[in-house]
């Protein structure tokens, strides 16, 4: 049940050109159906603004502490429905208000309205809250009306809210935190023998390659900012900002900063180059990490066509780890 996730409403590119392993698709999507639908059915257009509360959403009873790993107790009459999505704030948040363009971690449970059966949970009982973008359509539109610490109850057509499960659903969601868009960890002393990094005001890293730098015999990893959040494990889904440049000459070949949005992907060699995975597994959320990947741990003699990466090129990445989930 925990595989049910609101992926498309995250509005985060799942394919990372400069990171996807040559043998893989590069997709950060690690979930299976049922999952969110990026397009609504003709009978239920995706919501694009804050839904009002209504009799259906007001009738759902929810108890339990907000923002914990324990799923709330939820009860409602079978056959609940709403011609237009309804949203009731069950618990008022006291944290930061969210706006379009922000990112938030959200835990939620989803129920089939017709028979009150539970379809699944994310962030409750097991796993991590999901990193979602705020704004746009579907559940993202509801987040744009929310504050951190809030618990919201939503009733409506699944496709309008962001799922492809069919029929009306009841969603109970806790807005756990607002996610920063750059690393917030404590700066560490940098090794002058490695590429050096200085951040712009918005957090985008400027990477300087030392003159005469030697090609590493093994992938080098250096923590530039030490975070204190959760530790990334192999197979985790992570939300990051990153920049990739060639070790020889420093030319940029890929960057989430250039795209204007963070990126989410699964930290696994099934979809990412080995050097990138080596650099992130074991690191903490909030950290900024420098990775100098050998050619063998990058793309070797067969870089992806159009990537701008020469054959047998060692690569440099700077990665801000924003969230797990």
Buried (B, 14 or more C-beta within 10 A) or exposed (E): EEEBBBBBBBBBBBBBBBBBBEEBEBBBBBBEEBBBBBEBBEEBBBBEEEBEBBEBBEBBEBEBEBBEEEBBEBEBEEEBEBEBBBBBBBBEBEBBEBEEBBBBBBBBBBBBBBEBEBBBBBBBEEBBBBBBBBBBBBBBBBBBBBBBBBBBBBBBBBBBBBBBBBEBBBBBBBBBBBBBBBBBBEEEEBEEEBBBBEBEEEBBBEBEBEEEBEEBEEBBBBBBBBBEBBBBEEEBBBBBBBBBBBBBEEBBBBBBBEBEBBBBBBBBBBBBBBBBBBBBBEBBBBBBBBBBBBBBBBBBEEBBEEBBBBEBBBBBBBBBBBBBB
